[in-house]
Amino acid sequence: MNPEFNTDNGTLAGDAALAFCLRLARAQATVVRRLDTVLGGHHGLSFGDFMLLHHLSKAPGGRLRRVDLAERQGLTASGVTRTLLPLEKTGLVARMADERDARVGFAAITPAGHNLFDHALLTARETCAELLRHAPADQLEALTGVLGNIVGPGA
């Protein structure tokens, strides 16, 4: 058994977990900064905008309840509303009401949003491939699993 991950030895396991989380936070900041720069320069989108369009483009019918979108983005309901406003103004996202329940609001990707997202997706893929160019595929697969454990099922 690897002593670094032995739960009976809280210090070593805790140190390894802390080191991983600190490095993960630094890597996340690096990825966001790079994608913000590249997506902003090429497509006028922040990485947050890109992620929002990604979630909408993958959703059935291209729409999600705002509360579900907030959960997927890791934002509050008001945070997702603030994020959606500029995208609504530029016609990339539209507000939709539920036909059965007026209290439920949806955000939906528009045809213009799909078009911009499709182009931005190519740029994001290229940028991510460049960032991870030295990572073996099996390591990426394993780390994707670890990250999935952190964020939970279905994330």
C-alpha angles and dihedrals in degrees: 000000000000107000092211090068099036106124089204088066102059095180099058093038091045093048092050091047092048092048090051093048093048092049091045091054091050092047091048091053090049093049094047093047092049094045092045089054097045098040091043093050096046104031109012092245131125117222087251090056090048092051091049092051089046092055092047094046091053095045121098108270090004092275139104135182109259091241091055091047090051090052093049091048093046090238136125119253090257090047092055090047090054090048093049097049098076091043090052091049091053093046098246094115131027132202116240131187124218110251091218101039121033090195092066117083127193132199113214131189113238127218088259089051091051091050094050092043092052091055093043090050091063090051092047092049092051092047094048091047089053093048091050099036093122097046116101114233093242090055091050090051092050093047091047087057092049091050090048089056090054097049095038137236119323094018 
